[in-house]
Amino acid sequence: MVEDIIIDVVGSFADGKTTLVRALANESTLRHSEERKRGITIRLGYAHFLIYKCTKCSSFSRYEKCEACGAKGTLYYRVSIIDSPGHKTLMTIMLAGAPLVSGAVLVVAANQKCPQPQTEEHLEAIKIIGVKNLVVAQTKVDLVGAERARQNYQEIKDFLSKNGFSDTKIIPVFSINDVNIKELVQEIGKFNVNKEKDNKKPEMLVVRSFDVNKPGAEISKLSGGVLGGGLKEGEIAVGDKVTIYPGIFIKNAWKPIKTEVLQIQSEFGPEQKIGPGLTVGIKTKLDPSLSRRDSLAGSLVASNDAPPNFRNKISVTYSPLIDKEKNVFKKPLQKNEMVLLNVLAAKVLGTVSSIANEKVGITLNNSYLPYYTGDKAIISRKVENVWVLAGSGTIYD
Ligand code: ZN
């Protein structure tokens, strides 16, 4: 059965991330840019490709014809690579899309000592968002001698072991000549995705939102608001009646918005029904002015039949990051301390209102959070006026 999977490709531009993504996605990226020109655009997905599993030798390949033995393969994964532009915003985007991501490719260049501060930060984020499926692509091996390549390999190996990824494969690649890309695809094919689709309430995370109409379009020809994001759980189909949380702020209160799904577009084309693992654009009956310029980014779309909790106070079982040498959090969370929360795609400020062992109560500052019991909260604390990832927890009430 074909599964859908979203992966992150992290690493700075200087590390060859863009070239690697091009090598992975090859012609399908071009098809994607054609798709962008018509109809609803997605702008969340970055690139995508297919993985086939060989019916004879079981190896994974980007093509139907097995790259190892030449036999025919069957479609195994539809892979979407989530967009993570410029490194400054990377953390925010990674965290907003975090519950959607099942695996990551960490790109490390051989011509620099590993880890670079950014590489460290990216691996930290991968750990926080709980991604277990990881592979390292070692790039720029052609720019250094064999000796330095081996030395760098060892640096990466030590860095991974120190962070609990001692089994992670490191694959030297030459993206431009397509060398070893198929080995990288082998590893992505082995990513283990456990998705329980049965009886789960749909939770769609809105990472972007758009008004796709041209300025001055006639009212009768206006197209409804488009939500870009993906499903964390459950399924959504064309025709479904859904509610967007927190909705709009009127008369000093948040009012969730009810709407209907008119059309769904994934990286791979139009879809009738979607589950987790795809980046999608969903066209709704919504007044397009409400979705203009990412104004609904951070929202949760839920089924009308299964409303989430919707509160201004949450209770979390909190565990701090256990951070080696450079632990900046000398003291535990304090009562009345202000914290930054990432819950699903939302980012809100809160104040610690109670602490008892690992159980922490947080009151939100002027906002309401939609969530289901068991959802994850990522917590940042302020260190010298900068928000720093401090830990994560599960919302139990
Ligand atoms: Zn084969």
Boltz pocket constraint, residues with backbone or C-beta under 6 A from the ligand:
constraints:
  - pocket:
      binder: B
      contacts: [[A, 54], [A, 55], [A, 56], [A, 57], [A, 58], [A, 59], [A, 66], [A, 67], [A, 68], [A, 69], [A, 70], [A, 71]]
      max_distance: 6.0
